[in-house]
Each structure stands twice: as structure tokens, then as C-alpha cells.
């Protein structure tokens, strides 16, 4: 089992920056792919970014491409989501996930964190 805990979410003004962290514990020796998803009230969970185990390959949704960066430090069992130029539409609960392969869908991800709230004010 893998436990994931997100942190770093807070209220930030539009145009600001924020870095989210996802700390993993448990069977962290497994070469998991990692993903970030978000969910706004009344909406379905949305793909944000994903990274291969090495971090050498990344995916981004069109809505965040060029503004968000996913990175990982496997030695620290931590995945990050660096967000810049934040917009009000980025407001959501952000979840990190670990899975067997990179994907824009939720199916390959076996483990999920509890989420961290990001609120972007205009």
C-alpha cells in the first residue's frame, strides 16, 4: 500500500504562484508513475499533469500547459506541482495519485491522496 498526502494548497491571488507537494509513504520502492488531478465543486475530476517514475516524461492538460510543472524527487518520496500565473479557474481540490503507468485518465492510478484546496481569487 502507498499513502499519499498533499500539502501546500491555500488562497492565492490571480497571477500568483503556488507549489503543491505530495508526500508518499509505504511501498515507495515501487516505480510508480505519478499524476495530479483536480476537482472543482459540481464538476468531474480533471487531469492536470503526470510524470513517469524517472520524471523524464511528462503530460499536461492544455489548460495548464506552460503554467504548471510537475516534478518529483524519488529520494524524498515527494512529487511537486509548481503552479504559476494562476487563474480563478484553477480553483479546485488538487489530488495526487500513484499508478502503474502514466495516464490522463484515472484508471491506472491505484492510490490517491485526500486532496488540498487551492483557491485563486480575482
C-alpha positions in Angstrom: 0.0 0.0 0.0 1.0 3.6 -0.7 -0.2 6.6 1.3 -0.2 10.0 -0.3 -0.6 13.3 1.4 -0.9 16.5 -0.4 0.0 19.9 1.0 0.6 23.5 0.0 -2.9 24.5 -1.1 -4.1 27.9 0.0 -5.7 31.1 -1.1 -3.7 33.0 -3.7 -4.4 36.0 -5.9 -4.7 35.6 -9.7 -1.4 35.8 -11.3 0.3 34.4 -8.2 2.3 31.2 -7.8 2.0 28.2 -5.6 3.8 24.9 -5.1 1.9 21.8 -4.1 3.7 18.8 -2.6 2.7 15.2 -2.4 4.5 13.0 0.1 4.4 9.3 -0.3 4.9 6.6 2.3 4.5 2.8 2.3 5.7 0.8 -0.7 7.6 3.7 -2.2 10.2 1.5 -3.7 7.8 0.7 -6.5 8.4 2.6 -9.7 5.1 4.4 -9.7 4.0 6.9 -12.3 2.5 10.0 -10.6 -0.3 12.2 -11.6 -2.1 15.4 -10.4 -5.8 15.8 -10.8 -8.2 18.5 -9.7 -11.9 18.7 -9.0 -14.0 21.8 -8.6 -17.4 21.8 -6.9 -20.0 20.2 -9.2 -17.5 19.1 -11.7 -15.8 15.9 -12.6 -12.3 15.1 -11.6 -9.9 16.6 -14.2 -6.5 15.6 -15.3 -3.7 18.2 -14.7 -0.3 16.6 -15.1 1.5 13.3 -14.9 5.1 12.2 -14.7 6.9 8.9 -15.3 8.8 7.3 -12.5 12.1 8.9 -13.6 10.5 12.3 -14.3 11.8 12.2 -17.8 8.4 12.1 -19.4 5.5 14.4 -18.5 2.0 15.1 -19.7 0.0 18.3 -19.1 -3.6 19.2 -19.8 -4.0 22.0 -22.3 -5.4 24.3 -19.7 -2.3 24.3 -17.6 0.4 23.7 -20.1 3.1 26.3 -19.9 2.0 27.4 -16.4 2.3 24.2 -14.3 5.3 22.0 -13.9 5.3 18.5 -12.4 8.5 17.2 -10.8 9.5 14.5 -8.5 12.2 13.7 -6.0 12.2 10.0 -5.6 14.9 10.1 -2.9 12.5 12.1 -0.8 9.4 10.3 -2.0 7.8 13.6 -3.0 6.1 14.9 -6.1 5.6 18.5 -6.7 3.3 20.7 -8.8 4.7 24.1 -9.4 1.9 26.5 -10.5 2.5 30.0 -11.8 0.2 32.6 -13.4 -2.7 31.1 -11.5 -6.2 31.9 -12.7 -9.5 31.8 -10.9 -10.5 28.8 -13.0 -7.6 26.9 -11.4 -9.6 26.8 -8.1 -10.2 23.2 -7.1 -9.2 20.5 -4.8 -6.0 19.1 -6.1 -5.2 15.4 -5.7 -2.0 13.4 -6.3 -2.1 9.8 -7.5 0.2 6.9 -8.0 -0.2 4.2 -10.6 1.3 1.6 -12.8 1.6 3.9 -15.8 1.2 7.5 -16.9 -2.2 8.4 -18.0 -4.6 11.3 -18.5 -7.3 9.1 -17.1 -7.9 7.9 -13.5 -8.0 4.2 -14.2 -4.3 3.3 -13.9 -3.9 5.1 -10.6 -4.2 2.8 -7.6 -3.5 5.3 -4.8 -4.9 8.7 -4.1 -4.3 11.4 -1.6 -7.0 13.2 0.3 -6.6 16.5 -1.7 -5.5 20.0 -0.9 -7.6 23.1 -1.6 -6.3 25.7 -4.0 -8.4 28.9 -4.2 -7.4 31.6 -6.7 -9.1 35.0 -6.2 -9.6 37.5 -9.0 
